[in-house]
Amino acid sequence: METAFSDMLIGVGGVTPIKVDSVGKRVLTSIELFAGAGGLALGLEEAGLENTLLVDNDKWSCETLKLNRPNWNVECEDVSKIDWKGYKADVVSGGFPCQSFSHAGKRMGFEDTRGTLFFEFARCVKEVRPKIFIGENVSGLALHDKGKTLRIMVGVLRSFGYNVQYKVLNSVDYGVPQKRKRIFIVGTLPGFAFSFPEPTGRLVTLREALKNVPNSPGSEYSEARRKILELVPPGGSWVDLPEDLQKKHLGKSFYSGGGKRGMARRLSWDEASLTLTTSPGQKQTERCHPDETRPLTVREYARIQTFPDDWEFAGGVGAQYRQIGNAVPVKLAKAVGKQVVAALQQTTEKRASLIYAQASEVYA
């Protein structure tokens, strides 16, 4: 009788059966597009979601995912070629790139976004119909094309029946030793209440983050650039150089407007890192070690993005930097993921109580 009652508890009344683990706990599942090196997926996993499918078309990113999680179902494929019919998941997530929509109409629909990677994300949401979706992007999306791009995205997703909210979150507020702003677009079906995570109120400095960091490869500066950066103090940049060297290092940029503070930039031990890019040695976005005159290493990059030390990255040094620099910080993803799980579990508990009551009536 207990087995029959258990079956009734998860499948009575035509309700889709709930997937449970070996101890009967509800398993919450997710599908991720544009998975990259796994920062978002790992954070969601740590929050309590089971990744059932991850899609990316970058060879090294796919190798990284398979290397660290051999049990994950990884599709190294162009997302436009994925047929979502038959797929089901509680959550769909993905960091689709920011792209303009070429059509000029004020009321753009889903089909009008075809040809963009947002369209592929939206197509997955429409066909899989998860309870909650998470879209992630650069913070500049909020202002892209004077806000029109974001308005179109939100409008399309709302047309699928979702309540959509968005917010720019700064990674440094969620245990990440990095000032990195990202916009999260979260949609929920009726009955699910999501709220964005509250800041932790604690700053993790570079000193704390890089304590006992493992040795690893890294890029190097040219001799000329190394001599320049040796003159820059921790937390400083090109403005700390003598004027003649400022002009020499910046070239024509010296006479331009703002946007130069990333040049000849040395990080500070007692602050969080600046936003990591896909290469620590790029002139416009220099990320020099606080003490040593060199770019940050691969493992230092990974620590700042809050990847665990045992998370390996496939490919050469350049490919590893690129994967890490493009990733969602794991702890930021976990903070958002915990709120998603809370929303799912709260509604699931109410649903389970209703089903339990229905089952009790049947067996009364």
N, C-alpha and C positions, 0 to 999 in steps of 0.2 A: 504493500500500500504506500510506503514511503517513496518508492521510486515513481509511482504514478502521480503522487502529490507533487513531487519535485518537477516532473514533466509538466504538470498543469501550471506550476508556479512560473515557468519560463515560457510557456507556449499557449496559454489558454486564450480563448476568445478571438482567435485569428491573429493575435499579436505575433510579430516576427520573433522567433526564438532568440533568446539572449545567449551570446557566447560566454561560457564560464570556464574558469581554470579548474585544476585538479581538486581544489578545495571549495569549489562552488562560488568563487568570487567573480563578479562581472568583469569581463575583459573588454576594454575600450580600444578600438582599433583606429588606425590612421593610414592615409595614403598621402605621399608627398611628391610633388612635382618640383623640378629644378633643384634636386636634393644636394648637389655640390658635394662638399667633403663631409657633410652630415652634422653640422652644428645645430641646425633646427631639429633634425630628426633625433639626435642624441638628447637634446634638451627635453623634447616631448616624451622620449622614452623614460628619462629620469623622472618626469612628472607623472608617469603612470600609463602612458599610451603604448600600444603594441603596433609597431610599424609593419604593415602587411604588404606594402608595395612602395618602392622609391624609384623615381624616374629621373634620369639625367642623360645628356648626350655627350658629355665630356669623358673621354677614355680614362684619364687619371682619377677623376672624381669617382667614377664607378669602381675602379680598382681599389680606391681608398675605402669605400663603403664595404666592399666584399672582403677586404683584408681584415677589417675590424669587426665586422658582423657577418660571418659566413652564413648565418641562418636568415639574414634579411633577403627579401625578394627584390633584387635590383634589376631594373630594366635599363640597359644602356642604349637608349633609343631616342629619336626625335619625338617629342611629346605629341606632335600633331598626328603621328601614326598609331597612337594608342587608341584602341576601341574600348570605351569605358562601360559598355553595356555588360551587365552581369557583375560588375564590381560594386561592393558595398563596404562602407566604413563609417564610423562615427564622426571622424574628422578628416577633412582634406586640407592640406597645407602646401604652401609654396611661395618662394621669393621670386616672382616673375619680374623681369627687367622693366624699367620705365620707358615706354615708347609713346610717341605721339599718335593721335588718330587723325588720319588725313581728311576724313569727311567733315564738311562744314556745318551740317545740320545741328540745330540746338537739341533736338530730341533723338539722340542716337540709341539704337537698340543693340541687342546682343550680336546680330549678324553684321552690323556696321563695324564691329571691332575685329572682324575676321582678318587674319594675316598678322596679328600681333600675338605675343606670348600671353598677354592677358586673356585673349580670346580662348586660348587653350586651357588656362586655369579656370575660366568661367565655364567652358564646355564640360570640364571634369566635374565641377560643382553641380551643374545642371543635370548631368547624367547619373552621377553617383548619388546625389542628393544627401550629403552628410548632415548630421544634426548641427554641426558647427564647422565653419571653415576659417582658416587663418591665412591671410595674404600678407606678405612682408615686402618692404621696398625701402629705398633710400628716402630720407626725410624730405628731400627736395620734391618728391612727388606731390606733396600738398600744394606747392606753388607752381608746379609744372604747367606751362601754357595758361598761366594766370588762374590756376585751379580747375580749369576745364577738364583736364585728363582725369583727375580724381573724381570729379562729379559724374563723369560718364561711367567710370568703373563702378561707383557706388550705385548709380541708377540701374545699371545692368544687373548687378547682383541682387538688388532689391526686387527687381522684376521677377526673380525666381521664387519670391515669397519669403525672403530672409530679412530679419531685422539687422541692419548693418551699422556698425560704429567703427570709428578709427581714431587713432591717437599716436602721436610721436613720442616714443620712449627713448630715454637716454640710458645706454647700457651701464654707465657708471653708477646709476641709481639702483642697480640690481645685482651688486656683488661682482661686477666686471671691472677690472682695472684699466678702463679705457673710456674716453669720451667719444661715444659713437651713437649717433641718433638714427633711429629707424622708425618708419611708420608701419603700424600693424592695422590691418583691416580685418575685422572679425564679424562674421555673420552667424546668426543663430535662427533656427526654425522656431516658430511659435511654441512657447512652453519652456524654452531654455533661456536662463538669465545669466549673461556673462558680464563681468566687470573687470577692468584692467587692473593689474597688480599695483599695489602701493609701493613706493620706494622704500628701501631697507633703512635709509638714514645713515648708512655706514660707508665711508670711502675706503676702497682697497687701493693702496698705493703700489707703484711699480716695485718698490723695495720688497713689499710683502709678496707680491705676485711672482717675482723672479727668484725668490729664495731657493737655493739648492736646485736650480733649473738644470736639467740634464744637458750635457754637451751635445752639440749638433752642428751640422754644416751651416754656412751662411754666405752671403755675398760679400764682396769687398769693395772698398773705395779705390779710385785711382789715386796715385800719389799726390797729384795736385789738389784733389778734393779733400784728401786726408789732412793735408797741411792747413787748409782753410778751416776745417771742422775742429782741429786741435785748438784753435783760438776761441771757440764758442764754449761758454760755461754751461753747466747743467741747467736746463730750462730755458736756455737762450736760443737765439737764431741769428740770422744775418745782420740784424740791427746792432748786434754786439761787436761786429767787426769794424776795423778802421774804414773810413769812407772809400779809400782807394781800392780796398779789397771787396767792399760791398759792390762797387761798380764792376769790378773784374768778375766776381762770382755771379752776379745777377744779370750782367749784360744789359740788353734793352729793357728787361723787366724792372731794372732799377728806376727807370723814368715813368713806369706805368702806375696805375692806381693801386688799389688794395689787392688782397689775395696772394700775398707773397710770404706770409709768416711761416709757411711750411718749409721754406727754403733754408738750408743750413741749420736745421732744427735739431737740437740735442735735447733728449728727454730728461726729466727730473726724477730722482728717486722718490721724492716725497709727494708726488702728484700721480694722478692716473695718466696713462699713455694718451697721446693724441690718437685719432682714428687711424687704424692700420689700413694700408692700401695693399694692392697686389704685389708691391715691391718696395722694400724699405730703403732702397738706394735711389729712387726717382728724385730728381733734383727739385721738383715742385713740392714734393711731400716727403722730405727727408725724415727718417726716424733713426737718429744716431743714439747709440748706447749712452747712458748717463756718464759713465767713467771712461770706458774704452772708446777709442775713435774708430768705430766700425758700425755697420748696420746691425740691427737686431738679427739674431740667428733664427732658424726655423722653429726650434723648440721654445725660444723666447716669444716668438710670434704666437705660437699655439697656446702658451700659458696666458698671454694677454687676452686671447679669444676664449679663454677658460676651457679649452680642450684638456682632457686628462693626459698625463704623461705617456700612458700606454696606447694612446690613439695615434696610429701611424699614418703617414701620408705617402701615397705612391707617386712615382715620377721623379724627375730631377729636382734640383733645388728651386729653380724657377717655377716649376709646376706646383711644388709644395707651397711656396709663398703665395702663389695665385689662389690656390684652394683655400688656404687659411684666411687670406685677406678678404675673400669674397663671402666668407661664412657668417652666419648669424652666431653671435657669442652664445655658447652653450647655456650659461647661467641666465641670460636674458630669455632664451627660448624656454628654459625650464620654468621661469617665473610666469610667463604667459601660459605655458602648458598646464601649470597647476591650477590656474583660474579656469581653464577650459575643462579640466577633469572635474573640478568642483561643480561647475555648471551641469556637466553630464551626470554626475553622481547624484546631485540633488534631485534632478528630475527623475532619474532612474529609481531612486528610493521611493519617490511618490508613486511611480508607475508600478513598482514591485508591491507596494502596499495595496494598491487597487487590485492587482492580479491576485494577491494573497486572499483578499476579501472575496473575490469572485470564486477562487478555488475552494475556499471554506464553505461557501454557499452550496457548491456542487457536492461536496463531501458531507454536508450536514445531514 
